[in-house]
Amino acid sequence: MAESLVALRDRREQVILRLSECYATDVLDVDELERRLDGAHGAHTVAELDALVADLAPSAPASTALVPVQRSLAVHDPHRLEHKKQRVWLSAVEKRGAWSVPRHLDLGVFWGSAELDFRGASLAPGITTIEVSVTMGNLEVILPPDLAVDVDVSSLAASVEERHRVPPQHDPERPLLRITGKVRFGNLEISTRLSGESDRAARRRERRERKQLRGMQKALPAGEHEPDKRRS
């Protein structure tokens, strides 16, 4: 009897998270991370997935070794800025690792590039607004898998690519990232990455997840297909 597709999917996500955390703590280098991620995406059984992490936490019980860590929790920080204005002109700015996100960030990019990585960021409860103005520049926004986001950005002769699945939530104690503004003759990319995951690895994972989802939908009886709730 074939293993449950749901159980296989859940264990795959747990293993990928475990591998990413090991990379973030320097247990794995990038080559070993990508090799094992390839194995995780190509695995057809839970046993194959377990083998990929068996040497990473040999003393931890299987029931706890692969429990995902909840992320994107709100942080009450009395020193958090309510408003910050930042301009990137003919230069590049990167925000990575642990950083405190202002309640309202007014970000302008003109003939430059900016990267905002929220995977290790501290966000306040409720709504955090990123107001962007990108002109002939590039802005990349990297989000952890469970951070809710609401995007309302206009574009003119520009590229706006959104690769994030978590819709807005209504829990005031959890963070919601709202991205507003406009992009003119530039690029805005919003993507989801696991901890330590590269853009190339993330794109491979997304392609395989889409393929797996199509396979699961084909396996359902007629009339029982679930709608694809991912944002276009």
Buried (B, 14 or more C-beta within 10 A) or exposed (E): EEEEEEEBBBBBBBBBBBBBBBBBEEBBEEEEBBBBBBBBBEBEEBEBBBBBBEEBBEEEEEEEBBEBEEBBEBEEEEEBEEEBEEBBEEEEBEBEEEEBBBBBBBBBBBBBBBBBBBBBBBBBBEBBBBBBBBBBBBBBBBBBBBBBBBBEBEBEEBEBEBBBBBEEBEEEEBBBBBBEBBBBBBBBBBBBBBBBBBEEBBBBBBEBBEEBBEEBEEEEEEEEEEEEEBEE
